[in-house]
């Protein structure tokens, strides 16, 4: 069964049937990984275009393609590409689509992914468009929740930190809204509230929404989803410094609690390292789930799942 889309820009494209197919495919890819490298995508090439810094997304996309038996060509940093000379996103994608069979692109501008798919001759995947969306992160987050709880419904998720610029919480909120019984608690400084269009969408889909201005408001959730305040999105560094560590989760907060702690990473102080050894700490498991989920996404988009 194919996905209902041929390019992935936003979680708003993903139906519940798509989400369930992606979860099942990631699980079967995780089983395949235990057998070593597969040959599902032998002969295929991923064009991996990262015009904004990345560790996890880039490495896990590239690992996923290599584990599927394919190969990778890369471009990183606008200053090292012809975008520096003024080449448009559209022309870059036309070129990359002539070299690779699938493209993953991270770019600092919101809307860059939507522009890319207007010309992409091959499946295109948004690997993060500025403070816009990060749909593959949301899918690996959903996969992590499925693995940790055995379900993706009837769950309470507290989202904490920079909900304005944090693209992962935008994409994850929309994805969670596909499932019944979801409650979301939004905890952020007033300057970094979740964008209104996401809040409206959650309300329309029947998600139970509340908000708080202290970390304590989220401690009784099933998932405490921490985020980094996104320094690179601030025009005023002093404003970033004022807000950056408003919410810090510490081991004491989790005493006697079963909540899992997730974070898209990197963290820059908002999760105390004394949590790392607790069973609650799911963030490194979460990051590792990026490989099977991105294997599944690419295999499905290339008709090889
Ligand atoms: N979660 C995430 O997008 O991490 P990177 O920025 O390291 O890719």
Boltz pocket constraint, residues with backbone or C-beta under 6 A from the ligand:
constraints:
  - pocket:
      binder: B
      contacts: [[A, 53], [A, 54], [A, 55], [A, 56], [A, 57], [A, 58], [A, 127], [A, 128], [A, 134], [A, 137], [A, 264], [A, 265], [A, 266]]
      max_distance: 6.0
